[in-house]
Amino acid sequence: ADIDAGKTKSSTCANCHGRNGISAIPMYPNLAGQKEAYLAIALKAYRDGTRKNMVMGPMAQQLSDEDIADLAAYFASLDPSGK
Amino acid sequence: ADIDAGKTKSSTCANCHGRNGISAIPMYPNLAGQKEAYLAIALKAYRDGTRKNMVMGPMAQQLSDEDIADLAAYFASLDPSGK
């Protein structure tokens, strides 16, 4: 997984989850400092439809395994306090 | 929601998600400092089965709306860096 590539790919994510991985929207989770393995599992579950969400499903379906690995590594690398 | 009550109710959660809300298991998410509204949505989705998980489903089914509110408030109140 490539953290820098994940950062590049994360611009869409940032609209809801924050540029620093801290969501501005209470319904949406913070991603900063979250477990990398969990983030990848969540994105794959959205992609394959086992986790259903009208926002995340269509976006996750655009992602390759490599994209998911890069995004998970990037958000896991961020400071969980948002700094 | 009652943070202190949430702490009391959180002992089962701590087995996987950590006493400080930082999971010791890479597959499982950190909860410390997560958005309160998101945590409540997640627990309700596990409870009603719209989010399917063999571990979380049966546990969430034990929870009342008040339990969920208390647990969400408690984990949201924890330091996201785990301190």
Backbone of each chain as nested JSON, in Angstrom:
{
  "chains": [
    {"id": "A", "residues": [
      {"number": 1, "name": "ALA", "atoms": {"N": [0.843, -1.205, 0.0], "CA": [0.0, 0.0, 0.0], "C": [0.874, 1.249, 0.0]}},
      {"number": 2, "name": "ASP", "atoms": {"N": [0.382, 2.272, -0.661], "CA": [1.16, 3.487, -0.889], "C": [0.4, 4.67, -0.285]}},
      {"number": 3, "name": "ILE", "atoms": {"N": [0.914, 5.18, 0.823], "CA": [0.236, 6.259, 1.538], "C": [0.1, 7.503, 0.659]}},
      {"number": 4, "name": "ASP", "atoms": {"N": [1.164, 7.83, -0.082], "CA": [1.102, 9.03, -0.926], "C": [0.05, 8.874, -2.03]}},
      {"number": 5, "name": "ALA", "atoms": {"N": [-0.006, 7.685, -2.609], "CA": [-1.031, 7.437, -3.628], "C": [-2.416, 7.521, -2.991]}},
      {"number": 6, "name": "GLY", "atoms": {"N": [-2.542, 7.012, -1.77], "CA": [-3.819, 7.085, -1.073], "C": [-4.247, 8.522, -0.862]}},
      {"number": 7, "name": "LYS", "atoms": {"N": [-3.289, 9.37, -0.51], "CA": [-3.62, 10.791, -0.332], "C": [-4.17, 11.383, -1.626]}},
      {"number": 8, "name": "THR", "atoms": {"N": [-3.514, 11.076, -2.725], "CA": [-3.963, 11.581, -4.027], "C": [-5.377, 11.106, -4.351]}},
      {"number": 9, "name": "LYS", "atoms": {"N": [-5.654, 9.861, -3.994], "CA": [-6.958, 9.266, -4.315], "C": [-8.059, 9.672, -3.337]}},
      {"number": 10, "name": "SER", "atoms": {"N": [-7.702, 10.388, -2.284], "CA": [-8.639, 10.616, -1.184], "C": [-9.472, 11.876, -1.318]}},
      {"number": 11, "name": "SER", "atoms": {"N": [-9.323, 12.592, -2.425], "CA": [-10.002, 13.89, -2.486], "C": [-11.521, 13.748, -2.41]}},
      {"number": 12, "name": "THR", "atoms": {"N": [-12.056, 12.708, -3.025], "CA": [-13.506, 12.506, -2.936], "C": [-13.913, 12.199, -1.494]}},
      {"number": 13, "name": "CYS", "atoms": {"N": [-13.136, 11.365, -0.829], "CA": [-13.428, 10.985, 0.564], "C": [-13.487, 12.221, 1.459]}},
      {"number": 14, "name": "ALA", "atoms": {"N": [-12.587, 13.178, 1.166], "CA": [-12.448, 14.341, 2.038], "C": [-13.7, 15.2, 2.064]}},
      {"number": 15, "name": "ASN", "atoms": {"N": [-14.507, 15.109, 1.019], "CA": [-15.729, 15.925, 0.999], "C": [-16.603, 15.641, 2.208]}},
      {"number": 16, "name": "CYS", "atoms": {"N": [-16.666, 14.401, 2.6], "CA": [-17.493, 14.045, 3.757], "C": [-16.674, 13.721, 5.006]}},
      {"number": 17, "name": "HIS", "atoms": {"N": [-15.516, 13.113, 4.831], "CA": [-14.761, 12.627, 5.991], "C": [-13.674, 13.61, 6.439]}},
      {"number": 18, "name": "GLY", "atoms": {"N": [-13.603, 14.748, 5.767], "CA": [-12.657, 15.768, 6.179], "C": [-11.292, 15.605, 5.54]}},
      {"number": 19, "name": "ARG", "atoms": {"N": [-10.656, 16.716, 5.254], "CA": [-9.318, 16.661, 4.653], "C": [-8.313, 16.046, 5.613]}},
      {"number": 20, "name": "ASN", "atoms": {"N": [-8.554, 16.21, 6.906], "CA": [-7.673, 15.617, 7.918], "C": [-8.251, 14.304, 8.459]}},
      {"number": 21, "name": "GLY", "atoms": {"N": [-9.291, 13.794, 7.8], "CA": [-9.879, 12.521, 8.237], "C": [-10.842, 12.657, 9.394]}},
      {"number": 22, "name": "ILE", "atoms": {"N": [-11.123, 13.892, 9.784], "CA": [-12.113, 14.157, 10.84], "C": [-13.356, 14.705, 10.154]}},
      {"number": 23, "name": "SER", "atoms": {"N": [-14.429, 13.941, 10.251], "CA": [-15.655, 14.295, 9.549], "C": [-16.267, 15.564, 10.121]}},
      {"number": 24, "name": "ALA", "atoms": {"N": [-16.786, 16.393, 9.214], "CA": [-17.527, 17.573, 9.664], "C": [-19.0, 17.239, 9.889]}},
      {"number": 25, "name": "ILE", "atoms": {"N": [-19.374, 16.029, 9.588], "CA": [-20.779, 15.618, 9.602], "C": [-20.963, 14.532, 10.659]}},
      {"number": 26, "name": "PRO", "atoms": {"N": [-21.809, 14.796, 11.674], "CA": [-21.902, 13.85, 12.795], "C": [-22.3, 12.429, 12.409]}},
      {"number": 27, "name": "MET", "atoms": {"N": [-23.08, 12.299, 11.337], "CA": [-23.501, 10.955, 10.928], "C": [-22.367, 10.144, 10.317]}},
      {"number": 28, "name": "TYR", "atoms": {"N": [-21.309, 10.824, 9.883], "CA": [-20.244, 10.142, 9.14], "C": [-19.026, 9.952, 10.035]}},
      {"number": 29, "name": "PRO", "atoms": {"N": [-18.396, 8.806, 9.936], "CA": [-17.285, 8.516, 10.851], "C": [-15.998, 9.268, 10.516]}},
      {"number": 30, "name": "ASN", "atoms": {"N": [-15.244, 9.556, 11.571], "CA": [-13.856, 9.963, 11.396], "C": [-13.075, 8.77, 10.842]}},
      {"number": 31, "name": "LEU", "atoms": {"N": [-12.091, 9.062, 10.008], "CA": [-11.241, 7.995, 9.471], "C": [-9.797, 8.12, 9.937]}},
      {"number": 32, "name": "ALA", "atoms": {"N": [-9.422, 9.287, 10.438], "CA": [-8.025, 9.545, 10.8], "C": [-7.573, 8.585, 11.897]}},
      {"number": 33, "name": "GLY", "atoms": {"N": [-6.512, 7.866, 11.618], "CA": [-5.938, 6.97, 12.618], "C": [-6.719, 5.686, 12.818]}},
      {"number": 34, "name": "GLN", "atoms": {"N": [-7.721, 5.478, 12.003], "CA": [-8.489, 4.232, 12.121], "C": [-7.598, 3.066, 11.687]}},
      {"number": 35, "name": "LYS", "atoms": {"N": [-7.946, 1.882, 12.13], "CA": [-7.169, 0.692, 11.782], "C": [-7.171, 0.469, 10.27]}},
      {"number": 36, "name": "GLU", "atoms": {"N": [-5.985, 0.292, 9.705], "CA": [-5.852, 0.092, 8.265], "C": [-6.636, -1.134, 7.791]}},
      {"number": 37, "name": "ALA", "atoms": {"N": [-6.528, -2.238, 8.523], "CA": [-7.226, -3.46, 8.102], "C": [-8.735, -3.252, 8.122]}},
      {"number": 38, "name": "TYR", "atoms": {"N": [-9.208, -2.571, 9.173], "CA": [-10.654, -2.307, 9.263], "C": [-11.135, -1.438, 8.107]}},
      {"number": 39, "name": "LEU", "atoms": {"N": [-10.378, -0.409, 7.773], "CA": [-10.781, 0.482, 6.684], "C": [-10.875, -0.283, 5.366]}},
      {"number": 40, "name": "ALA", "atoms": {"N": [-9.918, -1.167, 5.126], "CA": [-9.948, -1.951, 3.886], "C": [-11.15, -2.893, 3.887]}},
      {"number": 41, "name": "ILE", "atoms": {"N": [-11.432, -3.513, 5.022], "CA": [-12.596, -4.405, 5.119], "C": [-13.881, -3.628, 4.856]}},
      {"number": 42, "name": "ALA", "atoms": {"N": [-13.97, -2.433, 5.428], "CA": [-15.18, -1.628, 5.255], "C": [-15.376, -1.255, 3.79]}},
      {"number": 43, "name": "LEU", "atoms": {"N": [-14.304, -0.803, 3.139], "CA": [-14.434, -0.404, 1.728], "C": [-14.799, -1.597, 0.849]}},
      {"number": 44, "name": "LYS", "atoms": {"N": [-14.219, -2.756, 1.132], "CA": [-14.553, -3.946, 0.332], "C": [-15.998, -4.372, 0.575]}},
      {"number": 45, "name": "ALA", "atoms": {"N": [-16.459, -4.223, 1.809], "CA": [-17.856, -4.582, 2.107], "C": [-18.82, -3.628, 1.404]}},
      {"number": 46, "name": "TYR", "atoms": {"N": [-18.451, -2.353, 1.335], "CA": [-19.279, -1.412, 0.554], "C": [-19.234, -1.777, -0.918]}},
      {"number": 47, "name": "ARG", "atoms": {"N": [-18.058, -2.128, -1.402], "CA": [-17.902, -2.438, -2.826], "C": [-18.706, -3.659, -3.239]}},
      {"number": 48, "name": "ASP", "atoms": {"N": [-18.672, -4.706, -2.41], "CA": [-19.373, -5.94, -2.797], "C": [-20.825, -5.958, -2.318]}},
      {"number": 49, "name": "GLY", "atoms": {"N": [-21.247, -4.902, -1.625], "CA": [-22.641, -4.778, -1.242], "C": [-23.029, -5.49, 0.045]}},
      {"number": 50, "name": "THR", "atoms": {"N": [-22.087, -6.129, 0.714], "CA": [-22.445, -6.755, 1.987], "C": [-22.704, -5.685, 3.053]}},
      {"number": 51, "name": "ARG", "atoms": {"N": [-22.073, -4.545, 2.893], "CA": [-22.42, -3.387, 3.72], "C": [-23.087, -2.381, 2.802]}},
      {"number": 52, "name": "LYS", "atoms": {"N": [-24.332, -2.114, 3.094], "CA": [-25.142, -1.334, 2.165], "C": [-25.194, 0.13, 2.601]}},
      {"number": 53, "name": "ASN", "atoms": {"N": [-24.856, 0.998, 1.672], "CA": [-24.944, 2.428, 1.949], "C": [-25.054, 3.143, 0.612]}},
      {"number": 54, "name": "MET", "atoms": {"N": [-26.066, 3.988, 0.495], "CA": [-26.335, 4.62, -0.793], "C": [-25.245, 5.599, -1.198]}},
      {"number": 55, "name": "VAL", "atoms": {"N": [-24.514, 6.117, -0.229], "CA": [-23.415, 7.031, -0.562], "C": [-22.146, 6.229, -0.865]}},
      {"number": 56, "name": "MET", "atoms": {"N": [-21.801, 5.349, 0.048], "CA": [-20.515, 4.65, -0.075], "C": [-20.516, 3.556, -1.145]}},
      {"number": 57, "name": "GLY", "atoms": {"N": [-21.638, 2.926, -1.376], "CA": [-21.665, 1.813, -2.325], "C": [-21.173, 2.202, -3.712]}},
      {"number": 58, "name": "PRO", "atoms": {"N": [-21.812, 3.184, -4.333], "CA": [-21.39, 3.55, -5.691], "C": [-19.947, 4.042, -5.76]}},
      {"number": 59, "name": "MET", "atoms": {"N": [-19.49, 4.721, -4.704], "CA": [-18.106, 5.204, -4.74], "C": [-17.132, 4.043, -4.589]}},
      {"number": 60, "name": "ALA", "atoms": {"N": [-17.436, 3.127, -3.69], "CA": [-16.521, 1.996, -3.487], "C": [-16.432, 1.119, -4.728]}},
      {"number": 61, "name": "GLN", "atoms": {"N": [-17.51, 1.087, -5.495], "CA": [-17.491, 0.258, -6.707], "C": [-16.514, 0.775, -7.761]}},
      {"number": 62, "name": "GLN", "atoms": {"N": [-16.047, 1.997, -7.596], "CA": [-15.044, 2.555, -8.511], "C": [-13.627, 2.134, -8.12]}},
      {"number": 63, "name": "LEU", "atoms": {"N": [-13.468, 1.508, -6.974], "CA": [-12.125, 1.305, -6.422], "C": [-11.582, -0.088, -6.725]}},
      {"number": 64, "name": "SER", "atoms": {"N": [-10.318, -0.122, -7.111], "CA": [-9.603, -1.399, -7.248], "C": [-9.099, -1.842, -5.876]}},
      {"number": 65, "name": "ASP", "atoms": {"N": [-8.628, -3.087, -5.807], "CA": [-8.017, -3.548, -4.554], "C": [-6.847, -2.645, -4.16]}},
      {"number": 66, "name": "GLU", "atoms": {"N": [-6.094, -2.213, -5.155], "CA": [-4.948, -1.346, -4.869], "C": [-5.418, 0.014, -4.333]}},
      {"number": 67, "name": "ASP", "atoms": {"N": [-6.453, 0.561, -4.952], "CA": [-7.006, 1.829, -4.46], "C": [-7.411, 1.692, -2.981]}},
      {"number": 68, "name": "ILE", "atoms": {"N": [-8.096, 0.605, -2.68], "CA": [-8.565, 0.399, -1.303], "C": [-7.382, 0.289, -0.345]}},
      {"number": 69, "name": "ALA", "atoms": {"N": [-6.376, -0.455, -0.755], "CA": [-5.19, -0.589, 0.113], "C": [-4.519, 0.761, 0.333]}},
      {"number": 70, "name": "ASP", "atoms": {"N": [-4.417, 1.55, -0.74], "CA": [-3.764, 2.863, -0.622], "C": [-4.581, 3.805, 0.26]}},
      {"number": 71, "name": "LEU", "atoms": {"N": [-5.887, 3.813, 0.069], "CA": [-6.746, 4.7, 0.87], "C": [-6.728, 4.291, 2.344]}},
      {"number": 72, "name": "ALA", "atoms": {"N": [-6.779, 3.0, 2.592], "CA": [-6.76, 2.527, 3.976], "C": [-5.446, 2.913, 4.657]}},
      {"number": 73, "name": "ALA", "atoms": {"N": [-4.348, 2.747, 3.918], "CA": [-3.044, 3.103, 4.491], "C": [-2.968, 4.602, 4.758]}},
      {"number": 74, "name": "TYR", "atoms": {"N": [-3.508, 5.383, 3.839], "CA": [-3.446, 6.843, 4.011], "C": [-4.245, 7.295, 5.232]}},
      {"number": 75, "name": "PHE", "atoms": {"N": [-5.497, 6.884, 5.333], "CA": [-6.298, 7.366, 6.459], "C": [-5.781, 6.81, 7.792]}},
      {"number": 76, "name": "ALA", "atoms": {"N": [-5.288, 5.587, 7.779], "CA": [-4.711, 5.032, 9.011], "C": [-3.489, 5.828, 9.464]}},
      {"number": 77, "name": "SER", "atoms": {"N": [-2.82, 6.456, 8.496], "CA": [-1.584, 7.193, 8.833], "C": [-1.855, 8.564, 9.428]}},
      {"number": 78, "name": "LEU", "atoms": {"N": [-3.076, 9.046, 9.326], "CA": [-3.38, 10.398, 9.808], "C": [-3.515, 10.436, 11.333]}},
      {"number": 79, "name": "ASP", "atoms": {"N": [-3.201, 11.579, 11.895], "CA": [-3.31, 11.767, 13.346], "C": [-4.782, 11.675, 13.761]}},
      {"number": 80, "name": "PRO", "atoms": {"N": [-5.088, 10.775, 14.696], "CA": [-6.498, 10.601, 15.067], "C": [-7.109, 11.824, 15.747]}},
      {"number": 81, "name": "SER", "atoms": {"N": [-6.272, 12.724, 16.205], "CA": [-6.815, 13.938, 16.813], "C": [-7.049, 15.02, 15.766]}},
      {"number": 82, "name": "GLY", "atoms": {"N": [-6.715, 14.73, 14.517], "CA": [-7.022, 15.645, 13.437], "C": [-5.962, 16.706, 13.199]}},
      {"number": 83, "name": "LYS", "atoms": {"N": [-4.837, 16.61, 13.899], "CA": [-3.784, 17.623, 13.73], "C": [-2.839, 17.258, 12.59]}}
    ]},
    {"id": "B", "residues": [
      {"number": 1, "name": "ALA", "atoms": {"N": [-28.188, 11.14, 26.818], "CA": [-27.177, 10.08, 26.941], "C": [-26.298, 10.326, 28.163]}},
      {"number": 2, "name": "ASP", "atoms": {"N": [-25.868, 9.244, 28.763], "CA": [-25.138, 9.309, 30.036], "C": [-23.776, 8.636, 29.843]}},
      {"number": 3, "name": "ILE", "atoms": {"N": [-22.735, 9.461, 29.814], "CA": [-21.389, 8.941, 29.559], "C": [-20.973, 7.94, 30.633]}},
      {"number": 4, "name": "ASP", "atoms": {"N": [-21.275, 8.256, 31.9], "CA": [-20.868, 7.343, 32.972], "C": [-21.586, 6.002, 32.855]}},
      {"number": 5, "name": "ALA", "atoms": {"N": [-22.871, 6.055, 32.526], "CA": [-23.602, 4.805, 32.319], "C": [-23.017, 4.036, 31.135]}},
      {"number": 6, "name": "GLY", "atoms": {"N": [-22.636, 4.77, 30.097], "CA": [-22.017, 4.123, 28.944], "C": [-20.734, 3.414, 29.312]}},
      {"number": 7, "name": "LYS", "atoms": {"N": [-19.955, 4.042, 30.164], "CA": [-18.71, 3.398, 30.609], "C": [-19.023, 2.08, 31.308]}},
      {"number": 8, "name": "THR", "atoms": {"N": [-20.008, 2.103, 32.19], "CA": [-20.385, 0.887, 32.914], "C": [-20.835, -0.205, 31.951]}},
      {"number": 9, "name": "LYS", "atoms": {"N": [-21.543, 0.189, 30.919], "CA": [-22.086, -0.784, 29.967], "C": [-21.062, -1.254, 28.939]}},
      {"number": 10, "name": "SER", "atoms": {"N": [-19.876, -0.653, 28.945], "CA": [-18.927, -0.867, 27.848], "C": [-17.966, -2.021, 28.069]}},
      {"number": 11, "name": "SER", "atoms": {"N": [-18.107, -2.751, 29.178], "CA": [-17.08, -3.752, 29.481], "C": [-17.008, -4.828, 28.402]}},
      {"number": 12, "name": "THR", "atoms": {"N": [-18.148, -5.212, 27.847], "CA": [-18.117, -6.213, 26.78], "C": [-17.419, -5.65, 25.544]}},
      {"number": 13, "name": "CYS", "atoms": {"N": [-17.724, -4.41, 25.216], "CA": [-17.118, -3.758, 24.047], "C": [-15.594, -3.749, 24.145]}},
      {"number": 14, "name": "ALA", "atoms": {"N": [-15.124, -3.535, 25.408], "CA": [-13.686, -3.362, 25.627], "C": [-12.892, -4.605, 25.276]}},
      {"number": 15, "name": "ASN", "atoms": {"N": [-13.542, -5.762, 25.316], "CA": [-12.815, -6.993, 24.992], "C": [-12.193, -6.93, 23.6]}},
      {"number": 16, "name": "CYS", "atoms": {"N": [-12.901, -6.34, 22.674], "CA": [-12.375, -6.25, 21.3], "C": [-11.911, -4.844, 20.931]}},
      {"number": 17, "name": "HIS", "atoms": {"N": [-12.603, -3.827, 21.45], "CA": [-12.315, -2.455, 21.014], "C": [-11.377, -1.723, 21.971]}},
      {"number": 18, "name": "GLY", "atoms": {"N": [-10.921, -2.414, 23.009], "CA": [-9.942, -1.814, 23.916], "C": [-10.595, -1.031, 25.042]}},
      {"number": 19, "name": "ARG", "atoms": {"N": [-9.977, -1.089, 26.209], "CA": [-10.528, -0.355, 27.35], "C": [-10.502, 1.146, 27.097]}},
      {"number": 20, "name": "ASN", "atoms": {"N": [-9.522, 1.595, 26.3], "CA": [-9.421, 3.023, 25.966], "C": [-10.05, 3.33, 24.61]}},
      {"number": 21, "name": "GLY", "atoms": {"N": [-10.769, 2.343, 24.048], "CA": [-11.412, 2.562, 22.759], "C": [-10.501, 2.386, 21.565]}},
      {"number": 22, "name": "ILE", "atoms": {"N": [-9.269, 1.946, 21.817], "CA": [-8.321, 1.664, 20.737], "C": [-8.215, 0.15, 20.632]}},
      {"number": 23, "name": "SER", "atoms": {"N": [-8.658, -0.369, 19.522], "CA": [-8.706, -1.814, 19.333], "C": [-7.315, -2.412, 19.309]}},
      {"number": 24, "name": "ALA", "atoms": {"N": [-7.19, -3.58, 19.916], "CA": [-5.932, -4.318, 19.835], "C": [-5.919, -5.232, 18.615]}},
      {"number": 25, "name": "ILE", "atoms": {"N": [-7.02, -5.275, 17.885], "CA": [-7.196, -6.224, 16.785], "C": [-7.356, -5.424, 15.494]}},
      {"number": 26, "name": "PRO", "atoms": {"N": [-6.434, -5.621, 14.52], "CA": [-6.44, -4.772, 13.324], "C": [-7.746, -4.794, 12.527]}},
      {"number": 27, "name": "MET", "atoms": {"N": [-8.455, -5.911, 12.571], "CA": [-9.712, -5.995, 11.824], "C": [-10.825, -5.172, 12.451]}},
      {"number": 28, "name": "TYR", "atoms": {"N": [-10.674, -4.827, 13.727], "CA": [-11.755, -4.16, 14.455], "C": [-11.457, -2.672, 14.609]}},
      {"number": 29, "name": "PRO", "atoms": {"N": [-12.465, -1.846, 14.459], "CA": [-12.217, -0.392, 14.486], "C": [-11.969, 0.153, 15.887]}},
      {"number": 30, "name": "ASN", "atoms": {"N": [-11.148, 1.181, 15.916], "CA": [-11.071, 2.03, 17.098], "C": [-12.4, 2.754, 17.258]}},
      {"number": 31, "name": "LEU", "atoms": {"N": [-12.789, 2.98, 18.505], "CA": [-14.025, 3.718, 18.785], "C": [-13.76, 5.045, 19.496]}},
      {"number": 32, "name": "ALA", "atoms": {"N": [-12.593, 5.192, 20.079], "CA": [-12.293, 6.379, 20.876], "C": [-12.394, 7.641, 20.037]}},
      {"number": 33, "name": "GLY", "atoms": {"N": [-13.206, 8.561, 20.466], "CA": [-13.324, 9.846, 19.79], "C": [-14.117, 9.793, 18.499]}},
      {"number": 34, "name": "GLN", "atoms": {"N": [-14.698, 8.627, 18.218], "CA": [-15.515, 8.536, 17.0], "C": [-16.776, 9.38, 17.188]}},
      {"number": 35, "name": "LYS", "atoms": {"N": [-17.37, 9.77, 16.097], "CA": [-18.578, 10.595, 16.137], "C": [-19.703, 9.865, 16.878]}},
      {"number": 36, "name": "GLU", "atoms": {"N": [-20.308, 10.533, 17.834], "CA": [-21.383, 9.941, 18.629], "C": [-22.557, 9.497, 17.743]}},
      {"number": 37, "name": "ALA", "atoms": {"N": [-22.95, 10.353, 16.821], "CA": [-24.097, 10.008, 15.964], "C": [-23.781, 8.781, 15.11]}},
      {"number": 38, "name": "TYR", "atoms": {"N": [-22.556, 8.742, 14.594], "CA": [-22.168, 7.583, 13.774], "C": [-22.18, 6.292, 14.591]}},
      {"number": 39, "name": "LEU", "atoms": {"N": [-21.647, 6.353, 15.8], "CA": [-21.62, 5.15, 16.642], "C": [-23.029, 4.636, 16.914]}},
      {"number": 40, "name": "ALA", "atoms": {"N": [-23.947, 5.553, 17.185], "CA": [-25.328, 5.137, 17.447], "C": [-25.959, 4.533, 16.193]}},
      {"number": 41, "name": "ILE", "atoms": {"N": [-25.697, 5.138, 15.044], "CA": [-26.219, 4.59, 13.78], "C": [-25.663, 3.183, 13.542]}},
      {"number": 42, "name": "ALA", "atoms": {"N": [-24.373, 3.016, 13.795], "CA": [-23.75, 1.705, 13.558], "C": [-24.37, 0.651, 14.468]}},
      {"number": 43, "name": "LEU", "atoms": {"N": [-24.531, 0.965, 15.748], "CA": [-25.102, -0.02, 16.683], "C": [-26.545, -0.363, 16.313]}},
      {"number": 44, "name": "LYS", "atoms": {"N": [-27.299, 0.643, 15.904], "CA": [-28.685, 0.364, 15.503], "C": [-28.731, -0.471, 14.224]}},
      {"number": 45, "name": "ALA", "atoms": {"N": [-27.803, -0.224, 13.313], "CA": [-27.765, -1.02, 12.085], "C": [-27.385, -2.473, 12.383]}},
      {"number": 46, "name": "TYR", "atoms": {"N": [-26.485, -2.663, 13.341], "CA": [-26.168, -4.039, 13.757], "C": [-27.386, -4.666, 14.443]}},
      {"number": 47, "name": "ARG", "atoms": {"N": [-28.063, -3.885, 15.251], "CA": [-29.207, -4.426, 15.985], "C": [-30.333, -4.84, 15.055]}},
      {"number": 48, "name": "ASP", "atoms": {"N": [-30.617, -4.02, 14.059], "CA": [-31.751, -4.34, 13.169], "C": [-31.337, -5.207, 11.977]}},
      {"number": 49, "name": "GLY", "atoms": {"N": [-30.045, -5.517, 11.876], "CA": [-29.577, -6.44, 10.848], "C": [-29.289, -5.809, 9.506]}},
      {"number": 50, "name": "THR", "atoms": {"N": [-29.463, -4.485, 9.383], "CA": [-29.116, -3.876, 8.095], "C": [-27.599, -3.869, 7.903]}},
      {"number": 51, "name": "ARG", "atoms": {"N": [-26.874, -3.854, 9.014], "CA": [-25.423, -4.077, 8.936], "C": [-25.166, -5.43, 9.571]}},
      {"number": 52, "name": "LYS", "atoms": {"N": [-24.68, -6.34, 8.763], "CA": [-24.577, -7.723, 9.205], "C": [-23.172, -8.038, 9.692]}},
      {"number": 53, "name": "ASN", "atoms": {"N": [-23.11, -8.561, 10.897], "CA": [-21.822, -8.98, 11.448], "C": [-22.097, -10.019, 12.522]}},
      {"number": 54, "name": "MET", "atoms": {"N": [-21.419, -11.148, 12.392], "CA": [-21.722, -12.261, 13.297], "C": [-21.321, -11.98, 14.735]}},
      {"number": 55, "name": "VAL", "atoms": {"N": [-20.37, -11.083, 14.906], "CA": [-19.979, -10.73, 16.277], "C": [-20.9, -9.635, 16.823]}},
      {"number": 56, "name": "MET", "atoms": {"N": [-21.041, -8.578, 16.049], "CA": [-21.763, -7.41, 16.566], "C": [-23.285, -7.602, 16.595]}},
      {"number": 57, "name": "GLY", "atoms": {"N": [-23.815, -8.367, 15.676], "CA": [-25.267, -8.524, 15.594], "C": [-25.888, -9.016, 16.902]}},
      {"number": 58, "name": "PRO", "atoms": {"N": [-25.466, -10.18, 17.369], "CA": [-26.071, -10.71, 18.6], "C": [-25.865, -9.795, 19.81]}},
      {"number": 59, "name": "MET", "atoms": {"N": [-24.723, -9.112, 19.852], "CA": [-24.501, -8.228, 21.002], "C": [-25.387, -6.996, 20.922]}},
      {"number": 60, "name": "ALA", "atoms": {"N": [-25.498, -6.431, 19.74], "CA": [-26.322, -5.232, 19.597], "C": [-27.794, -5.529, 19.889]}},
      {"number": 61, "name": "GLN", "atoms": {"N": [-28.195, -6.759, 19.624], "CA": [-29.599, -7.103, 19.878], "C": [-29.95, -7.088, 21.37]}},
      {"number": 62, "name": "GLN", "atoms": {"N": [-28.938, -7.055, 22.212], "CA": [-29.187, -6.963, 23.66], "C": [-29.407, -5.521, 24.111]}},
      {"number": 63, "name": "LEU", "atoms": {"N": [-29.166, -4.563, 23.219], "CA": [-29.103, -3.161, 23.64], "C": [-30.418, -2.427, 23.415]}},
      {"number": 64, "name": "SER", "atoms": {"N": [-30.807, -1.648, 24.418], "CA": [-31.938, -0.726, 24.263], "C": [-31.464, 0.545, 23.558]}},
      {"number": 65, "name": "ASP", "atoms": {"N": [-32.413, 1.367, 23.156], "CA": [-32.043, 2.669, 22.589], "C": [-31.209, 3.473, 23.578]}},
      {"number": 66, "name": "GLU", "atoms": {"N": [-31.57, 3.384, 24.855], "CA": [-30.811, 4.12, 25.878], "C": [-29.385, 3.569, 26.001]}},
      {"number": 67, "name": "ASP", "atoms": {"N": [-29.247, 2.25, 25.995], "CA": [-27.906, 1.652, 26.036], "C": [-27.053, 2.176, 24.88]}},
      {"number": 68, "name": "ILE", "atoms": {"N": [-27.645, 2.182, 23.695], "CA": [-26.908, 2.626, 22.513], "C": [-26.504, 4.09, 22.648]}},
      {"number": 69, "name": "ALA", "atoms": {"N": [-27.404, 4.908, 23.121], "CA": [-27.087, 6.333, 23.296], "C": [-25.957, 6.505, 24.314]}},
      {"number": 70, "name": "ASP", "atoms": {"N": [-26.024, 5.739, 25.403], "CA": [-24.996, 5.854, 26.445], "C": [-23.634, 5.376, 25.935]}},
      {"number": 71, "name": "LEU", "atoms": {"N": [-23.636, 4.258, 25.242], "CA": [-22.374, 3.715, 24.714], "C": [-21.775, 4.657, 23.67]}},
      {"number": 72, "name": "ALA", "atoms": {"N": [-22.611, 5.193, 22.806], "CA": [-22.108, 6.111, 21.776], "C": [-21.508, 7.36, 22.42]}},
      {"number": 73, "name": "ALA", "atoms": {"N": [-22.187, 7.87, 23.446], "CA": [-21.678, 9.062, 24.131], "C": [-20.355, 8.76, 24.831]}},
      {"number": 74, "name": "TYR", "atoms": {"N": [-20.274, 7.584, 25.438], "CA": [-19.044, 7.221, 26.156], "C": [-17.863, 7.106, 25.204]}},
      {"number": 75, "name": "PHE", "atoms": {"N": [-17.999, 6.325, 24.143], "CA": [-16.845, 6.142, 23.249], "C": [-16.492, 7.437, 22.523]}},
      {"number": 76, "name": "ALA", "atoms": {"N": [-17.484, 8.23, 22.19], "CA": [-17.193, 9.523, 21.558], "C": [-16.407, 10.438, 22.493]}},
      {"number": 77, "name": "SER", "atoms": {"N": [-16.586, 10.229, 23.794], "CA": [-15.923, 11.104, 24.778], "C": [-14.463, 10.747, 25.008]}},
      {"number": 78, "name": "LEU", "atoms": {"N": [-14.039, 9.577, 24.557], "CA": [-12.663, 9.141, 24.817], "C": [-11.676, 9.843, 23.887]}},
      {"number": 79, "name": "ASP", "atoms": {"N": [-10.457, 9.994, 24.375], "CA": [-9.404, 10.628, 23.592], "C": [-9.079, 9.757, 22.373]}},
      {"number": 80, "name": "PRO", "atoms": {"N": [-9.17, 10.305, 21.17], "CA": [-8.943, 9.476, 19.98], "C": [-7.519, 8.944, 19.869]}},
      {"number": 81, "name": "SER", "atoms": {"N": [-6.604, 9.533, 20.597], "CA": [-5.231, 9.013, 20.565], "C": [-5.035, 7.901, 21.584]}},
      {"number": 82, "name": "GLY", "atoms": {"N": [-6.079, 7.599, 22.348], "CA": [-6.018, 6.474, 23.27], "C": [-5.421, 6.797, 24.62]}},
      {"number": 83, "name": "LYS", "atoms": {"N": [-5.169, 8.073, 24.884], "CA": [-4.562, 8.464, 26.176], "C": [-5.626, 8.699, 27.227]}}
    ]}
  ]
}
